[in-house]
Amino acid sequence: MRISIVSLLFSMRLATCCECVPSGVKAELRSSEIVFTGTITEVDSARVKFAVHRVYKGRVPVEFEMPNLVLGDCMAGFRAGAIQLGKELLVYAWHDKFFAEGFVTHYCSRTRSVEFAAEDLSKLGRGRPPDPQK
């Protein structure tokens, strides 16, 4: 009986959790509306502001804001610890029907610190400068 209860609880945990299935750079690029590198210049409880360096997909201005969502598994938002003033990120993002504030990223996306994005950056190529208008 004890084993059955433990098995049931473990099965319920697996059923309710989201597991991140790794995607390749090309797949992540296809599923994203915008992809860019930028340094975090401002952070508050509602938003994260970036100074954008390079754009790999979409139209992204020199200064770009995203909602400051730091959520857990299976949810839109940055990974915990990713949002630090002065940190440079590679961001994969898209519009989400639940977040009217603009573009969001996802816990399971390939959004990460540039220092850990060598594979992505080599496959994405040189990119282009951001749009001059804000």
Z-matrix of the N, CA and C atoms (Angstrom, degrees):
N
C 1 1.452
C 2 1.522 1 111.12
N 3 1.330 2 117.25 1 -42.83
C 4 1.451 3 121.31 2 -179.25
C 5 1.532 4 111.01 3 -60.36
N 6 1.322 5 117.67 4 -42.75
C 7 1.457 6 121.90 5 179.59
C 8 1.523 7 110.53 6 -62.87
N 9 1.306 8 117.28 7 -40.30
C 10 1.466 9 121.03 8 179.91
C 11 1.527 10 111.42 9 -62.77
N 12 1.327 11 117.74 10 -41.07
C 13 1.460 12 120.99 11 179.26
C 14 1.518 13 110.39 12 -66.93
N 15 1.325 14 116.72 13 -44.14
C 16 1.464 15 120.35 14 178.27
C 17 1.527 16 110.20 15 -61.91
N 18 1.313 17 117.10 16 -43.51
C 19 1.467 18 120.81 17 178.62
C 20 1.520 19 111.57 18 -61.58
N 21 1.329 20 115.86 19 -42.49
C 22 1.450 21 120.72 20 179.29
C 23 1.527 22 110.83 21 -62.74
N 24 1.328 23 116.97 22 -46.49
C 25 1.470 24 120.39 23 179.76
C 26 1.525 25 110.92 24 -62.65
N 27 1.316 26 117.75 25 -42.80
C 28 1.460 27 121.47 26 178.69
C 29 1.519 28 110.48 27 -63.33
N 30 1.316 29 117.67 28 -42.33
C 31 1.467 30 121.51 29 178.88
C 32 1.524 31 111.05 30 -63.79
N 33 1.333 32 117.26 31 -39.57
C 34 1.458 33 120.66 32 178.59
C 35 1.519 34 110.49 33 -64.68
N 36 1.331 35 117.16 34 -39.68
C 37 1.476 36 120.94 35 178.59
C 38 1.523 37 109.88 36 -62.25
N 39 1.312 38 117.01 37 -45.61
C 40 1.462 39 120.21 38 179.32
C 41 1.522 40 111.40 39 -62.81
N 42 1.305 41 117.26 40 -38.24
C 43 1.463 42 121.21 41 -177.94
C 44 1.523 43 111.79 42 -69.39
N 45 1.333 44 117.85 43 -29.46
C 46 1.454 45 120.03 44 -176.81
C 47 1.520 46 113.23 45 -94.70
N 48 1.307 47 118.33 46 -13.81
C 49 1.461 48 121.14 47 -178.82
C 50 1.522 49 110.59 48 -90.61
N 51 1.268 50 113.46 49 155.30
C 52 1.454 51 119.77 50 175.28
C 53 1.514 52 107.85 51 -105.10
N 54 1.282 53 116.49 52 129.07
C 55 1.442 54 120.28 53 174.53
C 56 1.512 55 107.69 54 -102.66
N 57 1.307 56 115.80 55 133.36
C 58 1.453 57 119.94 56 177.42
C 59 1.523 58 108.60 57 -76.90
N 60 1.297 59 115.56 58 123.72
C 61 1.458 60 121.18 59 175.77
C 62 1.525 61 106.32 60 -97.37
N 63 1.326 62 117.25 61 115.18
C 64 1.465 63 119.21 62 -176.76
C 65 1.531 64 111.29 63 -58.17
N 66 1.320 65 114.98 64 136.36
C 67 1.462 66 119.72 65 175.33
C 68 1.516 67 107.74 66 -117.38
N 69 1.307 68 115.17 67 153.41
C 70 1.451 69 119.72 68 177.77
C 71 1.520 70 111.51 69 -77.67
N 72 1.297 71 115.26 70 170.79
C 73 1.461 72 120.94 71 -178.80
C 74 1.530 73 110.76 72 -60.97
N 75 1.332 74 117.39 73 -45.29
C 76 1.468 75 120.05 74 -178.48
C 77 1.520 76 111.90 75 -62.54
N 78 1.324 77 117.43 76 -43.19
C 79 1.468 78 120.90 77 178.96
C 80 1.522 79 110.66 78 -64.28
N 81 1.311 80 117.42 79 -42.10
C 82 1.469 81 121.09 80 179.70
C 83 1.528 82 110.65 81 -65.80
N 84 1.308 83 116.28 82 -38.64
C 85 1.469 84 120.86 83 177.59
C 86 1.524 85 110.43 84 -62.96
N 87 1.332 86 117.04 85 -44.19
C 88 1.463 87 121.26 86 178.95
C 89 1.529 88 112.21 87 -61.81
N 90 1.324 89 117.81 88 -39.34
C 91 1.461 90 120.62 89 -175.15
C 92 1.526 91 113.73 90 -84.49
N 93 1.318 92 117.60 91 -6.30
C 94 1.468 93 121.71 92 -179.50
C 95 1.523 94 110.32 93 -99.71
N 96 1.330 95 116.21 94 148.21
C 97 1.465 96 120.85 95 175.21
C 98 1.519 97 111.39 96 -87.93
N 99 1.327 98 115.81 97 -34.08
C 100 1.463 99 120.25 98 176.30
C 101 1.520 100 109.30 99 -135.23
N 102 1.336 101 115.06 100 148.44
C 103 1.461 102 122.02 101 174.90
C 104 1.520 103 106.12 102 -141.17
N 105 1.336 104 116.41 103 129.69
C 106 1.467 105 119.70 104 -178.36
C 107 1.526 106 110.80 105 -155.51
N 108 1.333 107 115.20 106 163.33
C 109 1.455 108 120.83 107 167.62
C 110 1.522 109 107.30 108 -110.53
N 111 1.311 110 115.17 109 142.96
C 112 1.453 111 119.76 110 179.18
C 113 1.508 112 111.61 111 -164.29
N 114 1.323 113 114.73 112 157.03
C 115 1.457 114 122.01 113 178.41
C 116 1.520 115 109.13 114 -99.06
N 117 1.306 116 117.20 115 134.82
C 118 1.462 117 121.77 116 178.89
C 119 1.528 118 108.54 117 -72.35
N 120 1.336 119 115.52 118 119.90
C 121 1.463 120 121.02 119 -177.44
C 122 1.519 121 113.33 120 -106.32
N 123 1.319 122 117.36 121 -23.97
C 124 1.464 123 122.01 122 178.18
C 125 1.518 124 108.90 123 -148.75
N 126 1.319 125 114.80 124 144.61
C 127 1.457 126 121.00 125 177.07
C 128 1.521 127 107.81 126 -141.08
N 129 1.318 128 116.31 127 131.20
C 130 1.464 129 120.58 128 168.29
C 131 1.518 130 107.76 129 -139.00
N 132 1.299 131 117.47 130 -174.72
C 133 1.460 132 119.71 131 -174.77
C 134 1.522 133 113.52 132 -66.59
N 135 1.326 134 117.40 133 -19.03
C 136 1.463 135 120.48 134 -175.82
C 137 1.527 136 113.92 135 -106.25
N 138 1.327 137 118.15 136 -26.77
C 139 1.465 138 118.91 137 -172.05
C 140 1.523 139 112.76 138 -147.31
N 141 1.328 140 113.35 139 160.92
C 142 1.456 141 123.02 140 173.66
C 143 1.520 142 105.88 141 -124.17
N 144 1.318 143 117.30 142 127.17
C 145 1.458 144 121.52 143 -179.43
C 146 1.526 145 109.42 144 -109.35
N 147 1.335 146 114.52 145 133.53
C 148 1.461 147 121.45 146 -178.15
C 149 1.520 148 111.19 147 -114.69
N 150 1.323 149 116.49 148 145.52
C 151 1.464 150 123.24 149 162.35
C 152 1.524 151 103.66 150 -95.66
N 153 1.321 152 116.12 151 109.89
C 154 1.462 153 121.13 152 -172.95
C 155 1.527 154 110.34 153 -82.15
N 156 1.346 155 115.55 154 133.43
C 157 1.465 156 121.54 155 -178.84
C 158 1.526 157 112.17 156 -100.29
N 159 1.325 158 116.00 157 -51.84
C 160 1.465 159 121.32 158 -177.67
C 161 1.525 160 109.18 159 -137.39
N 162 1.342 161 115.17 160 147.61
C 163 1.462 162 121.76 161 178.73
C 164 1.524 163 108.15 162 -120.33
N 165 1.320 164 115.77 163 132.38
C 166 1.464 165 121.89 164 -178.51
C 167 1.517 166 112.37 165 -110.52
N 168 1.333 167 115.82 166 -17.82
C 169 1.462 168 120.18 167 176.90
C 170 1.521 169 108.70 168 -159.72
N 171 1.321 170 115.65 169 141.43
C 172 1.462 171 121.10 170 176.18
C 173 1.520 172 113.00 171 81.44
N 174 1.318 173 114.64 172 -175.25
C 175 1.469 174 122.20 173 179.19
C 176 1.519 175 107.67 174 -108.65
N 177 1.317 176 115.65 175 117.57
C 178 1.460 177 121.49 176 -178.57
C 179 1.524 178 107.71 177 -131.75
N 180 1.344 179 117.53 178 126.08
C 181 1.466 180 120.07 179 179.49
C 182 1.533 181 112.28 180 -75.76
N 183 1.317 182 115.57 181 169.30
C 184 1.462 183 122.88 182 -179.84
C 185 1.530 184 110.96 183 -56.90
N 186 1.323 185 116.64 184 -41.96
C 187 1.464 186 121.76 185 174.77
C 188 1.526 187 107.12 186 -110.91
N 189 1.332 188 116.26 187 128.58
C 190 1.462 189 120.38 188 -173.51
C 191 1.517 190 109.86 189 -139.13
N 192 1.336 191 116.39 190 136.94
C 193 1.463 192 121.70 191 179.76
C 194 1.520 193 111.03 192 -115.89
N 195 1.318 194 114.27 193 145.79
C 196 1.461 195 121.95 194 174.11
C 197 1.518 196 107.88 195 -133.72
N 198 1.330 197 117.75 196 155.02
C 199 1.466 198 119.12 197 175.36
C 200 1.521 199 110.27 198 -62.73
N 201 1.312 200 116.12 199 141.93
C 202 1.462 201 121.42 200 178.80
C 203 1.523 202 109.39 201 -84.66
N 204 1.303 203 114.81 202 78.82
C 205 1.460 204 121.33 203 178.50
C 206 1.516 205 108.21 204 -105.07
N 207 1.309 206 116.73 205 118.62
C 208 1.460 207 121.33 206 174.71
C 209 1.517 208 105.12 207 -123.07
N 210 1.311 209 114.36 208 95.63
C 211 1.457 210 120.06 209 -173.14
C 212 1.512 211 110.53 210 -120.97
N 213 1.304 212 115.65 211 173.77
C 214 1.450 213 121.34 212 -176.84
C 215 1.504 214 113.65 213 -91.11
N 216 1.318 215 113.79 214 -162.08
C 217 1.466 216 121.76 215 -178.48
C 218 1.517 217 111.77 216 -49.78
N 219 1.301 218 116.51 217 143.42
C 220 1.461 219 124.78 218 172.51
C 221 1.523 220 113.88 219 68.93
N 222 1.293 221 118.29 220 17.85
C 223 1.456 222 118.41 221 -175.55
C 224 1.514 223 110.62 222 -130.68
N 225 1.325 224 114.55 223 155.74
C 226 1.454 225 119.91 224 173.20
C 227 1.515 226 108.12 225 -66.69
N 228 1.306 227 116.32 226 143.56
C 229 1.455 228 120.27 227 177.33
C 230 1.514 229 111.87 228 138.89
N 231 1.318 230 113.64 229 165.92
C 232 1.459 231 121.08 230 177.73
C 233 1.524 232 109.79 231 -78.39
N 234 1.317 233 115.47 232 153.86
C 235 1.464 234 119.47 233 173.84
C 236 1.523 235 108.90 234 -67.04
N 237 1.310 236 116.42 235 147.18
C 238 1.459 237 120.74 236 176.56
C 239 1.532 238 108.72 237 -56.84
N 240 1.311 239 116.16 238 135.57
C 241 1.458 240 121.45 239 179.68
C 242 1.514 241 114.42 240 89.57
N 243 1.330 242 118.08 241 -11.30
C 244 1.466 243 120.70 242 -178.06
C 245 1.526 244 112.11 243 -75.06
N 246 1.322 245 116.56 244 -28.89
C 247 1.458 246 120.41 245 -174.82
C 248 1.522 247 110.06 246 -91.88
N 249 1.323 248 114.90 247 99.99
C 250 1.460 249 122.05 248 177.84
C 251 1.515 250 108.12 249 -138.78
N 252 1.311 251 115.82 250 131.55
C 253 1.459 252 121.62 251 179.06
C 254 1.531 253 109.85 252 -53.66
N 255 1.332 254 116.53 253 130.57
C 256 1.453 255 121.97 254 179.40
C 257 1.516 256 114.98 255 87.60
N 258 1.306 257 118.14 256 -7.34
C 259 1.470 258 121.61 257 -179.17
C 260 1.521 259 109.76 258 -79.60
N 261 1.324 260 116.52 259 138.26
C 262 1.462 261 121.50 260 177.58
C 263 1.524 262 108.85 261 -99.27
N 264 1.343 263 114.86 262 127.05
C 265 1.459 264 121.00 263 -178.52
C 266 1.522 265 111.47 264 -119.35
N 267 1.319 266 114.86 265 152.28
C 268 1.454 267 122.74 266 163.29
C 269 1.514 268 104.19 267 -97.99
N 270 1.337 269 117.37 268 121.08
C 271 1.459 270 121.89 269 -173.18
C 272 1.525 271 110.47 270 -116.88
N 273 1.323 272 115.68 271 127.20
C 274 1.454 273 123.87 272 170.07
C 275 1.525 274 105.18 273 -106.76
N 276 1.338 275 118.44 274 124.46
C 277 1.471 276 119.25 275 -175.03
C 278 1.528 277 111.49 276 -145.95
N 279 1.334 278 114.84 277 165.18
C 280 1.464 279 122.88 278 -179.42
C 281 1.513 280 108.58 279 -158.19
N 282 1.328 281 115.53 280 165.42
C 283 1.466 282 120.56 281 173.01
C 284 1.520 283 108.30 282 -76.15
N 285 1.312 284 115.83 283 143.58
C 286 1.449 285 121.28 284 177.54
C 287 1.516 286 107.65 285 -126.19
N 288 1.315 287 117.98 286 133.78
C 289 1.466 288 121.14 287 -174.99
C 290 1.527 289 112.97 288 -62.28
N 291 1.333 290 117.94 289 -19.89
C 292 1.457 291 120.50 290 -179.50
C 293 1.523 292 113.13 291 -89.08
N 294 1.330 293 117.30 292 -12.66
C 295 1.456 294 121.15 293 -177.50
C 296 1.516 295 109.17 294 -123.24
N 297 1.307 296 116.17 295 99.83
C 298 1.459 297 121.60 296 -177.31
C 299 1.521 298 112.06 297 -77.32
N 300 1.336 299 117.55 298 -7.94
C 301 1.467 300 120.75 299 -174.65
C 302 1.522 301 113.49 300 -71.29
N 303 1.297 302 119.03 301 -8.65
C 304 1.461 303 120.09 302 -179.23
C 305 1.510 304 111.44 303 134.57
N 306 1.303 305 114.97 304 -145.55
C 307 1.455 306 121.02 305 -177.28
C 308 1.523 307 111.07 306 -80.61
N 309 1.320 308 115.43 307 145.63
C 310 1.463 309 121.65 308 176.40
C 311 1.526 310 109.04 309 -130.44
N 312 1.300 311 114.58 310 160.16
C 313 1.455 312 121.14 311 171.64
C 314 1.519 313 106.92 312 -111.88
N 315 1.296 314 117.73 313 -175.25
C 316 1.455 315 121.45 314 -176.26
C 317 1.515 316 109.40 315 -135.73
N 318 1.298 317 115.06 316 145.99
C 319 1.457 318 122.76 317 178.66
C 320 1.534 319 111.47 318 -50.19
N 321 1.310 320 117.38 319 -38.52
C 322 1.465 321 121.74 320 -176.42
C 323 1.530 322 113.79 321 -91.39
N 324 1.323 323 117.86 322 0.54
C 325 1.465 324 118.86 323 -178.21
C 326 1.529 325 110.48 324 -73.29
N 327 1.307 326 115.57 325 176.48
C 328 1.455 327 121.27 326 177.97
C 329 1.534 328 111.35 327 -86.65
N 330 1.329 329 118.20 328 10.89
C 331 1.466 330 121.06 329 174.62
C 332 1.522 331 107.90 330 -59.81
N 333 1.334 332 115.03 331 129.60
C 334 1.469 333 119.42 332 -175.79
C 335 1.517 334 110.92 333 -164.83
N 336 1.311 335 115.12 334 168.94
C 337 1.456 336 120.96 335 174.91
C 338 1.532 337 108.65 336 -61.24
N 339 1.321 338 116.56 337 140.52
C 340 1.465 339 120.99 338 179.97
C 341 1.531 340 110.80 339 -57.23
N 342 1.309 341 116.93 340 -32.41
C 343 1.468 342 119.36 341 -179.07
C 344 1.530 343 112.33 342 -62.90
N 345 1.328 344 117.85 343 -19.45
C 346 1.467 345 121.95 344 178.35
C 347 1.534 346 112.37 345 -111.91
N 348 1.327 347 116.94 346 17.84
C 349 1.466 348 120.69 347 -173.89
C 350 1.530 349 113.21 348 -115.88
N 351 1.306 350 118.44 349 25.55
C 352 1.473 351 121.22 350 -176.54
C 353 1.528 352 112.07 351 -58.44
N 354 1.328 353 117.86 352 -44.12
C 355 1.460 354 120.51 353 -179.74
C 356 1.529 355 110.32 354 -61.09
N 357 1.331 356 116.44 355 -46.96
C 358 1.461 357 121.20 356 -179.81
C 359 1.526 358 110.85 357 -60.29
N 360 1.320 359 115.94 358 -50.07
C 361 1.466 360 119.99 359 -175.75
C 362 1.526 361 111.89 360 -63.85
N 363 1.321 362 117.81 361 -35.62
C 364 1.468 363 119.23 362 178.39
C 365 1.530 364 110.81 363 -68.85
N 366 1.332 365 117.68 364 -35.03
C 367 1.467 366 120.96 365 179.47
C 368 1.525 367 112.56 366 -80.42
N 369 1.332 368 117.36 367 -28.24
C 370 1.467 369 120.59 368 180.00
C 371 1.529 370 112.18 369 -76.33
N 372 1.312 371 117.24 370 -22.29
C 373 1.462 372 120.48 371 -179.57
C 374 1.520 373 112.08 372 84.42
N 375 1.340 374 114.81 373 -161.75
C 376 1.469 375 120.34 374 -174.27
C 377 1.523 376 113.73 375 -73.58
N 378 1.305 377 117.22 376 -25.50
C 379 1.460 378 119.31 377 -175.04
C 380 1.517 379 110.16 378 69.15
N 381 1.324 380 115.41 379 -162.66
C 382 1.467 381 120.45 380 179.37
C 383 1.527 382 108.34 381 -143.76
N 384 1.310 383 117.31 382 164.68
C 385 1.466 384 119.18 383 177.60
C 386 1.529 385 110.16 384 -66.28
N 387 1.330 386 116.58 385 155.89
C 388 1.464 387 119.92 386 176.76
C 389 1.515 388 111.68 387 -68.30
N 390 1.324 389 116.65 388 163.36
C 391 1.453 390 121.43 389 175.65
C 392 1.521 391 109.02 390 -65.31
N 393 1.323 392 117.60 391 137.96
C 394 1.483 393 119.64 392 -177.18
C 395 1.522 394 114.17 393 -67.48
N 396 1.320 395 118.69 394 -31.67
C 397 1.460 396 119.91 395 -178.44
C 398 1.520 397 111.14 396 -75.73
N 399 1.322 398 114.75 397 153.16
C 400 1.465 399 120.29 398 179.48
C 401 1.504 400 110.43 399 -84.72
